[in-house]
């Protein structure tokens, strides 16, 4: 069967560098109108990919941050009973208390469905939700509609969103869920790819600072006993701090010194371990 090609092609964004394999799975997911499930360690750019797609394709981004206590209906819509009760009590509102629809507020999925233009819908950290939430949510996304029982109304999507789903793999996702998504694992960037990412953020960075910072960063990531390894965001912020310091010299890194270690390691124990290792010059 021939699939009609989507005119919109994603090749990256101003601050997002990706490889060909990731670009292909993003584009084929848009053509097939299937959700794209992304896994990978924190800091590999899963969430930022949705931002980059929205930027590159000039589409609005709607973000559903999944919580462990979240119910599917919260992602679809909310019935604001408290406001209706207050309006009924005090009678100083312009809303018609007898019209329940005036008290219906769209959740993030609902907002994506009623949007006049196609949007990017990011469902972030789906692994925090229980299995029922995951499977029921995909039912809604398959059908592109849901019911508001309080007003006996069906909401149908005006446009099928570009759907990006992220998971940090804290919990296994169900087989039915996995079977209804395209999947891509974003590996942590290799040093050469990381240099490209750094160059995008700092086009005028010297090759000496680039090499010294990136090499130091990867050695620091190998320190044993670290709970939260520094990720791409920490590297970018660290280089920014180094460049902003008028007293910093690249030879400090070459000698094994690591200024602003706290920019790279955010947890107290990680910082203490890293500082001890750096002091011993064994990283």
Secondary structure, 3 states (H helix, E strand, C coil): CCCCCCCCCCCCECCECCCHHHHHHHHHHHHHCCEEEEECCCCCCHHHHHHHHHHHCCCEEEEEECCCCCCHHHHHEEECHHHHHHHHHHCCCCCCCCCHHHHEEECHHHHHHHCCCCEEEEEECHHHCCHHHHHHHHHHHHHCEEEECCCCEEEECCCCCEEEEEECCCCCCCHHHHHCEEEEECCCCCHHHHHHHHHHHCCCCCHHHHHHHHHHHHHHHCCCCCCCCCCHHHHHHHHHHHHHCCCCCHHHHHCCCCCCHHHHCCCHHHHHHHHHHHHHCCC
